[in-house]
Amino acid sequence: MSKEETKANETNIFMRKLKNLESLTDQTAVHRKKFEFALAQLRKFAKNYNKIQEDSDFSPEQKVAINSILQIFQELKDIIAQNLLQNWTSPTIDNSSDTVLVLLKNIFSRFKENAIILSPSLADPIDPDSNQWDQYHLLDLRAIRASFTQYLKSDNSDPHLRRSIQARLQSIDNQIETKSEADKQDVVVGMRTFSPIPINYRNWKVSITDFEKKNPVGTGVSATVYYSLDKRTGQEVAIKEFRFLKMNGNKLQSFQREVAALATAIHPSVLGLIGATETPPFCIITEWMPNGSLYHDLHDNNRLDATGRTIAAFDIARGMQYLHSIHIAHRDLKSLNILLDSNNRIRICDFGFSRHAASDSRMTSGIGTPHWMAPEILTTEHNYTSKVDVYAYGVVLWELATKLTPYHGMYTRLIISEVKNKDIRPQLPNDINPALKDLITQCWDRDPDVRPSFDEIVRRFEEENIRIDGTDEEKFLEYVKISATNQETLTKRSLDLFSQVSKGEITLGSFVKKLNKLGGLPLELVDQIWKPDLITNQKFDESVSQYLLLFLKTSKLGEVANFLKHLPNNSIPRDAICEFITEVPTGSEEIDSDLVLAACKNDAADFASLYATKSSDIKLALFTCSYKGVNLKLRAAVIDRCIQILNIQNHESSAAALQCLVGMCELKRISLKSLSVFMKSENKSLKNAALLAVVELAKENLIDKNIFDCLIEENIEDWPLAASALILSCQERMFSERIVEKFQEYLKNQLETKINENSLKILMAAAQIDELKPKIKEILEKCTMESNLVDMKQKLLNIL
């Protein structure tokens, strides 16, 4: 493969992985600011990667670097996957408050090292040492604290959990206190912290002494499964006891992966977790499934009739649809890993090989059982997506339709060879239902892109004639109706509404209103429902803003922000823009800037000024406030924000803050000492803003000696505002006297013999003091000036 082909392939992989990370981040409950900051850097990396132009093939070292970067993407995904809405509580309580921060910095440090090997320019966006990591971490800690505090207020909270949360809260408070004042000042003033969905905590840690093992029911390579009883409840359970006494490396990873997957996956078609042990003997305790595996039922027990097998096929698809929606790829789906409960309803089990991954995400390492393994797993490249589950499902569907064993009588090595090299599949009967046959052949197609998603498979069961011959149609459809979970019902109704608005059957406003009544946008539908074309030709009214707000806390926020900034002025209601601004800082400076610009264009600059952290964003917001004004309710907050910014000592931001205070007529809040420092600044914007403030202070006769001394030393030809301030300062006798003395010093030392217009105006102002008129007349007679100022000079002399 040429370097160009390789690069194109890897770029696509990087973009796919990035898209998956964005989708996964939609479902996170904590550490969202840090995750978005990480994604912002990766977006720039992926974008820049496609621009690299090299003449030679990748060197061996560069190939290793690419593989390392791909692995780092997976590590980042694993970190994000531990902080989803379903499972964030345990790792947040159990791990140190800065665990995620340390892991992210470490990951990005290694990412940068490998990016440099590819091209130094590629590494530029990757910054593991940025102080923004700590600033976003502080925001994330405050959000976690808010969530835990809210939980502790509930009357029915678990006592053990309360103690654990209180201990973690103490460490969070300690860490926040250790942050430097600079870090705290960089955090937005009065920012509302992100509050995740209320905690739905399942404490899966149990003691093996709470269970009574009865008899072994199955033995595998690494574990034995026992039929057991829960002494606490009398419930029948299955205990999977691992043989190893110590867990590290791959063993520990497999154990933790299975527990994490089971704890996260709560669905009628997925085996329910009772608990797991943290010490030897290492065990996972699940629901007891008395009717064994689907494999044994199909070949030995024959409990399932045609209707039962169609229901099983549908439920497996539902279960896998759910797992993929929460970014879990099973990777070992087979009839042996599908169990039957007492009602002969299926449960998907054995997550020992599960991996958090979305449909577009590439995974590596050969896993699974060859009879159900997709060709891409069997190749040496080991580069595949969660579509391997769809392939395996196709084989299981074939088993349900035929009640036969796939590749019966063939040795494992032959199966691998024939599938990989000759693309063989189990033989399909001639008399099989045509719709079912088409689905099976699509599921096990060699090309993963041809294979349908489980969303599509479930839809086809519901809407098409995907049935095993002999199925009772009425009974099956009734089961489909009554078995749907609340989430499945909401998802279906949401898609139905979206179909209606896409066809023009309902208005956009009606769609948003009805969707919000259902509970809002289901996270798994973000990609499907984000269609900018829906609003491109719309009149910019409230319905457009409400549609855009659906994506406020999703990975589409960047696209929404970009859309907002290009809208005409005053297109979006202020209240809607303010909701977007509450997400700032998002973790992406580009998104922040787009949202602040949109706010300034839609009469919400004052609100944006309270949330903006980037210097250019603060400058834009406050400058807009200085000439557009500030909402009365926010006036005090904006003033406080300006004073805070003046203390941070960022030149551009401080200049905007001064202009804003001038525009709000709040100059008394400005420290004169600070103002004198700003007047001496080499930054022209800051110096000019300071002089503007001094002019306004001089109008009210509020400048002091230090300010005046700074003014009188200024080159009034270069800084006309200084001249204006000096003119106004002449209201004070002592300042007029000092001005005249300064001119006399100039003449005495022959430093100045020519007076410009500003100097002449200053002398005219000082001439209001009668005692100074003789001295001013003497100064004028000794000085020369431009011909156009002669008349002005003569007029002044006449007055004198």
N, C-alpha and C positions, 0 to 999 in steps of 0.2 A: 504494500500500500504506500502511495506517495505521501510526502509530508502534507501536501495540500488536502488530500483525502482524509488523512489521519486527523489533521487539524479541524476540518469540517465536522468529522465524526465526534471528536472530543468536545468541540464547541457546542454541538447539539446536546451532548451529555451534560455539560456544565449548565446549559440553559434549562434542560429537563430537571436536573437536580435542584436548581434554584427555584423553579416553579413549584416543585414539590415542597421545598422548605417553606415557601410563602404560604402554600395551602395548609401545611401543618401548623404554621405559626398562627393562622386564623383561629385555631382551636386551643391555643395556650391560655392559661389563666394567670400566670405569673412570669416575671422576667421579660415582659413584652418589649420594653424599651431597649434592653440590651440585644434582644433577638433582632429587632428591626435595624439597630445600628450595625449588627453583623451582616444582615441581608443587604443593607445599603452598600457596604464595601464589596460584597460578592457580586452585586449587580454591575458595579463598575468594572470589576475584574472580568466577568463574563463578557461584557460589552467590549472591553479593550482586547481581550484574547483574540477576537475575530479580526482585529486590525493588524496583528503581527504579520510582518512580511519577512520571510527567511528564504534564502536560496537553497540551503542544504536540508537534508532530512533531519529529523530529530536525532540528537545524539543519544546514546544509551543512558546518559545521566538525565537528559530531559525526559525520556520515556519513564524513568523511575520517578521523576518529579511529578509527572502527570498522574501516575498511579497513586502517588502519595496524596495529591490534592483530591483525587476522587475518594480516597479513603477518609480524608478529613471531612469532606461533605457528609459522609455517612456518620462520622462521629458527631458532627453538629446536629444531624437529624436525631440521633439517639438522645442527645441532651434535650432537644426541644420536645421529643416524644415523652419525656419523663415529667413534663410540666403542662400537660393538657388538662382541660377542664375536668376530665374524668379521674385523673390520677395524681394531680399536683400536690395534694395534701401531705402524703407520706414522705416523699423526698424533701419537701420544704421543711417539715418538722424534723426529720431524721438527720439531715445534712447541715453542715455549717452554713451560716448566712451568706458567706462569700464563695461557696462551692462553685456555683454556676459562673460567677465572675472569673474565678481562677481558671476554670476549665476553658472558658471562651478565650481568655487572653493567651493561654497555652496553645490552643488550637490555631489561633490567628498568628502566633509567633512562628509556628511550624509552617503554616500556610504561606507566610511571607518568605520564609527561607526557600521553599520550593518554587514560589513564583519568580524569585530572583534568578533561579537557575534557568527558567524559561526565557525570561526577559526582564531586566531591571525595571522597565517602565510598567510592566504588569504588576509589580509589587507596590507601586506608588499608592493605590487606594487602600491597601491593607495596612492597618496601623494598630498593632497590638499594644502600643504604649500610649495611645491617645488618652488624655485625661477625661475624655467624654465617656469612656467605659465606666469610670467611677461616678460621674455625674448621673448617668442613666441608672447605674446600680442604686444610687441613693433614692431616685424616684421609685424604682422597683421595690426597694425595701419598704418605703413608705406605703406603697400599695399593698404589700403583703401584711404589714402591720395593721392597715385599715381593715383588711379582710378578716384577719384573726380576731381583732378587737370586736368586730361586728358579731362574729360567731360566739365569743364569750358572753355577749349580752343576752343570748338566747337562754331560756329557762330550761330547755330539755337537752342541753349539750352533755355529751358523755364525760363523766368525771376524769377518766384516764386521759382522754383527749385534751380536756381543759388543762390538766397539769403539764402535758407535753407542749401545748401551745403557749402557756405562760412562760415556760422555760425558754422557748424559742423567741418569744417576744422580748424577753430580757436581753438576749444576745443581739437581736436586731436593734434595740434601743441603744445598746452599748456601741454598736458599730456606727450607727448614725451620729452619735455624739463624738466619735473619734474623727469624723470627717472634718477637713479644714474649713475655716470660715469662707475661703475662696470658693470651695466646691459648693457650699451651701448657698452662697450668693449667686452662683451661676445657675442654680435651680430656680425655676420660675416662681415668682412671688404669688402666693395664694393659689398655687396650682391645685386643682382637684385631682386626687390620686385615682388611678384606675381601680375599680372595685370589681373583682371577678364574681361570677355566679356564686351564690351561697354554697358553702362547703357541703359536699355530699361525701362524707368520709366513710370508707369501709376499712376497718382495722383488720387486715388479713393475717396479722401475726398471731399464731396460736402456739400452745404447748402440746406436745404429742401426748402428754399424760391425760389430756382431756378426751382422748379417743381410745377405743378398745378395738384392737385388731382381731378379726375373726379368722379368716382364712385367705390364702393367696388365690387370686383369680387370673393372674397373668404375669409373665416374666419377660423382660426385654434385656437389651444389652447393658443398660445402665441402671435399671430400676425394676422393682417388683410392685405390682398393684394388689392391694388387699381390700377385701370386703370388710367394712368396719362400722362401728357405731360411735356417734357423738354422745359422750356421757352426759353432756350438759342438756341436751334436748331429746336424746333418743333417736335422732335422725340417722338414717342409713347414709353412709358416705363411702367414698373410695379414697384410699390412701396410696399415693404413689411414693414409695420410699426408695431413695437413691442409695446406691451401694457405697459410694465414697464417704469417708469420714471427714475429709478436708475438701474444701472447694476453692479452686483458684483457676485462673486462665479460662479455657473453654468450658470447663465444667460449671464454674460459677456463672459464666455468661449465659449458658444455656438455661440454668436453673432460674436466674433472675429474669431472663427473657420470658420464660413460660409463666412465671408468677405475674410479671408486669402485664403480659398480654391478657391473662385470665382476669386480673383485677380490673383492667380497663374495659374489657368486652362484656357488656351486660345486655344480653339479647336472648329471646326464647330459643334460638337455634344454636346457641353457643353454650358449652358446658359451664355451669356455674361454679365459681370458686368459693370454698368454705374458708380456707386459710392456708398458711404455709409456716414452716418452722424456720427459725434463724440459726439454730444450733443443731449438731448431730443428734439423732439421725435426721438428715435433711429430707423433708417430706412436703408434698403438695396434696391438700385435701380438697376434693371436689364432690359434687353431687354424685349419688350412686345411680348408675344406669343399669337396671336389672336385666334388660333384654339383650345385652351384649352389643357387638358391632354390626353395622350394616352388612359388612362382608359375610359374616357368618350367617346372618339371617337370609341373605340371598342364596347362599349355597347349602345351608343346612336346615335352618329353622322354618323358613317360609311363612313367617307371620304376616308379611306385607302382601296384600293383594295389589292389583293394578292401580287402584285408586290410592292406596297407601304409598306405593312407589312413586306415583306422580306427585303426591303431597311431599314425600321425602325429597324429590328432586327440586321442588319449589322451595322448600325450607332450607335446603343446603345453599341454594342460590341466594335466598334472603340473608342467611347467616354470613355468607361471604361478601355480599353487598355491604352489610354492616361493617364487617372487619375492614374491608377496603376503604370504607368511608372514614374510618378512624385511623387509616394509614397502617394497617397491619396486614402484611402478606403472610399467609400461612406457610407456604413453601413445602408442605408435606401432606397436602390434601389427598386422601384416598379413602376407600370404603372401610378400611381397617381403623381409620381415625374418625369415623362417624358412629356414634353410639345411639342406642334406642332406649327411651325411657319406658315406664310401665304402660304408657298409652301408645307405644310404638311411634313416638315422635322423635325426630333426630336431634342430636346435639353434636356439634363439631368440637373435636377435642384434640389433645396432644399438640401444644404450641411449642414444643421443644425446639422447633426449627423456625418459629415465627420471626419476622423481622419488620420493624416499622418501615414502611415504604409505600409510596403512592404508585399509581398505575404507570406513570412515566419515569419512575425512579429505577435506576440500574442497580443490581445487586451482584455479588460475586460469591463463589464457592459452590461446589457441586453437592447438592443435598437431595433428600427425598428417596423414593423407591422407584427403580427404573420403569416398572409397569405404568406408572402415572407421571413420569418425568418428561417435560417438554424437551424438544431437540436442542434448544439453546442452552439448557443446563448440561446436556451431555457433551457439548463441544468443548474444546480446550480453552476457548475464550472466557467462559463462565461469566458472561455479561448479559443480564436479563432483567426483566421487570416483573411486577406482580401479575402480569398476564400468564405466568407459569401456572397460577392457580386456576385460571380459566381453562387451560389445557387439561390439567388434572381433573377438573370438573367434567370436561367432555368425556373422559374415560369413565368416571363414576356414572355419568348419565347413560353411557353405553352399558355398564353393568346393570343399572336399574332396568333398562329396556330389555336386556337379553337374559339376565340372571346367570351370566357366564363369567369365567375368569379371563381377564385380558391376557393374550399371548400364552394361553394354556399350553403347557408342555415345553415351552422354550426356556433355555437357560438365560440367566441374567445378562451375561456377556453378549449373547446373540441378540437379545432384545435391544441392548444399547447400540450395537453395531447396525442392526436393521433399521431402527428408528432414526439414527443419526445419518446413516449413509444412503438408505433406500426409502426413507420416509414412510415406512409401513405403519399401519394402524390396525386395531382389532377389526375383524370382518363384520360389516353391518348387514343384517338380514334384509332380504329383498322386500319383505312385507311390512317393514317398519313404517310407522306414521311419517309421511314425507316432511312435515314441518319439524318433527323431532329429529329426523335424519339430517335435515339442513342445519339445525342448531348444533348437533354433535360435530358435524364435519367442520363447521365454522370454529367451534371451540377448540378443536385440536389441530387447526390449521398450522402449518409450519411457520407462517409469518405471524408474529404476535399482533401486528397491526390489524390483521383480518379478524382476529378473535374479538367477539363482543365483550363489552364490560358487563359486570354483574347487574348494573342498573338496567342495561338493555335486556339481559336474560330474564330478569324478574318481570320487566314490562311485557315481554313476549309471552311469558306464562299467563299473565293476566289478560292480555288482549288477543292473543293468537291461539291456534289449536296445537299448542305444545303439550301433548298428552301421550302417556303410554297406553297402548291399545288395551281396551277393556275398562278404561277409567270411567267411573260414574261422574259425568260432567256436572250435574247439579250438586253433588256432594263436594266435589273439588272446589267449585266456585263459592259455595257456602263457606268452606274452610278458608279460602283466600280472604273472604270478607271478614270473618270473625277473628282471624288470627293476627291481623295487622296490628303492630304496636302503635302507640300514640305517635311516635316519631315517624314511622312509615306512613301513617295516615296524613300527618302534617306535610311531609315531603311530597306526597302525591297531590294533595290539594294545592300546595304551592306551585307545583309544576302545571297543574290544570289552569290555575289563575294566570300563570305566565304565558301559557299557550293562548289564552283568551286575549290578553293585552297585545301579544305579538300579532294576532290576526285582526286586531282592531275591534274586537267584540266588546271590550270594556276600555274605559279611559285609563291613562297612566295613574291618575289620582285615585281612581277606584281600586286599581290593582294594589297600590301601596297601602291604602286603607285596609283592604281585606287581608293583605299579607300580615300587616301589623296586628290585626285582630287574631290571627292564627298564632301569633307569638314572635313574629319577625322572620327575618331571612334565615332559613336553615343553612348552617355553615357549609354543608356538603354541596349546596346549590349555588355557591358564590360565583363560580365560573360560568355556570349556565345562565344565570339571571343578569349578570353584568353585560348589558348590550347597549353601548353608547348610541347606537343607531336609533334606539327608542326615543331618545331625547334630543337628538341633533336637530330634528325639524319641529320640535315642540316649541310652543310659546313658553318663554321662561317665567313660569309662575310657581306657585307653591308646590305643585305636584312634582316638578323637576327636582326641586331641592329635597323633597321627601324621598324621592327615588334614590338620589345620590346619598342621602343619609343612611340608607340601608347598608351601605358598604363602609360605614365609618370605622368600624373596628375589624376590618378585613384586609387581606393582602392587596385589594384593589384600591386602597386609599391613595396610592401614588398616582394611579390613572385618573381617579376622581379629582385629585388636587390639580393635576395638569389640565383637566377639562375645565375646572372652575376658574383657573387663572386666565383662560382665554375667552371667557364669557364677557359680554359688554358690561360696562359699569351698571351697578344697581340692578342686576339680573336676578339675584338670589336674596331672599329676605335676610335681614340682619340676624334674626334668631337662629336661622339654619347655619349661617356662616360661623356664628359663635360656637355652635356645637362642634363643628369641625376643628375650630381653633383649640378647643379643650384637649385635643389629642397632641398638641404641640408641647414639648418636643416629641416627635414621633420616633426618633432614632435615626431618621434620614434627614439630613440638612436640605436636600433637594425638595423633599415633600414639605418640610417646614416652610421653606421660602415660597413655594407655590401657594400654600394655604394663607400665609401672611399677605402675599400680594392680592389674593382673592378677597381677603378681609378688607384691605385698603380700598379696593374697588367697589365694595359693597357696604360702605358706611360702618365698618367694624374695626377700624384701625386702633381705636382706643382699647378694645378687648384684646386684639392681637398683641398690643404692646405689653400686656401683662403676662403673656405666655411665651413670646419670642425669646430665644436665647442666642441666636446667631447675630453677630454684630450688624451685618447688613440688614437683617430683618428688623432688628430693633430700630435702626436708623430710619428705615422706610416707614414703619408704623408710627413712630413718634413725630417724624417730619410731617406725615399726613395729618396727625392730630394737631400739629401747630397751626395749620391753616384751615382744617375742616372743623376743628372743635372736638369737644369730648362730651359724651353722654353724662348728664348731671350725676347719675347714680354711680358712675365710675370715676368721677373727678378725683376724689380723695385717693383712690387706688392708683390712678395714673400718676398723680403727683408723687406719691410714695415711690412708685417705680422709677420715676425720673431721678429722685434723690439717691436711690440705691445705685442706679447706673453711674451717677457722678462719682460715687465712692469706689466703683470698680476700676475706674481710670482707663477705660477704653476710649481712645480719642474720638472715633467716628460716632460711637454710641453716645458719648458724653455731649458731643456737639448737638446731636438730635435732641437729647434730653434738655439741654439749655434752651434750644429753640422752642421746644414744647412748653416749657415753663414760662417763657416769654409770651408765647401765644395765649397761655392760660392766665396771664397776669399774676403769677405766683412767685415773683422774684424774691420775696422775703424769705422763702424757704431755702434760697441758695446761700451757702456759706461764702462770705466775702473773701475769706482766706483762700478757699478753693478757687474762687473766681480770679483772684490775682495770679494764682498758679496757671490757670487756663490761659490767661492773657499772655503769658510768657511762652506758651507752647509753640513748638516749631510746626505743629500740624495746623495748616491754614484754616481748615474747617472748624476746628475747635477754637482757635484764636478768634475767628470771625464771629462765632456764636457767642463767645465770652464778651466781645466788644458790643455785640447787639444787646446782651443782657445789661451791660454797664450803661449803655445809652438809656435804656428803660429805667434803670435805677437812678440815673442822673436826673431824669424828668421828675422823679419824686424826691430828689435831694437826699438820696440814700447812700451815696458812695462815701467811702472813708479815705483817710490819708494814704493808705497802702495802695488802694485802687487808683487814686489820683496820681501817685508817684509813678505807677506803671503807665498810666495814660500819657503823662507828660514826656516820657522817654520814647514814646512811639514815633515812628516816621509817619506823620499824618498824611503825607502824600501817597504812601502805599496803603494806609489804613484809614480811609475817610471816616469810618465809624468812630475811630479814636478822636478825630477832630470834632465830630458831632457831640461826643461825650464831654469833651473839654469845653465846648461852647455852653452846654447845659450846666456844667459844673460851676460856671462863673456866677451862678446864683449865690454861691458861698463866697464871702469877701476874701477869706484866706486863700481859696483856690485861685481867685482872680489875681491876688497879690503874687502868688507863686508863679503864675503864668507870666506876668510882667517881668518878674525877676529872671525867669528863664530866658526871655527874649533879650534882656539886658546882658546876661551872661554870654549869649551868642554873639552879640555885637562887640562886647569887650574882648572876647577871644577871637573875634573875626571868623567865627565858625559859620555864621549865616549873615549875609548882607542882602539877600534877595528874599522877599516874602511872596508866598503863593496865596491863592484865593482862600484856602482853609485857614492859613495863619491870619490873614486879614480879618476873616469872620470871627476868629477867636479873640482878636484884639478888640473888635467892635463889641463883643459880649462883655469883655473885661471893662470896657469904658463906661459901663453902667455905674461903676464905683467912681464918684467924682474925684476922690483923692488920687486916683490912678491916671487921670486924664493927662496931666503934664508929662508923665513918664511915657505914656503911650504915644503922645505927640512927638516926643523926642525920638522914640523908636522909629516911627513912621518917616520922620525927616531924614534919618540916617540910612534907611533901607531903600533898595530899588525893588521894582516889581514889573511884571509883564504889562505891555501897553494897554491890554484890555481891562486891567485892574486900576488904571490911573484914576478913572472917574470915581470908583468906589473909595479909593484912597482919599481923594479930595473931599468926598462927602463926609468921610470920617473926620478929616482934619477940620472941616467946617463945624462939625458937632463939638469937637474938642475945643 
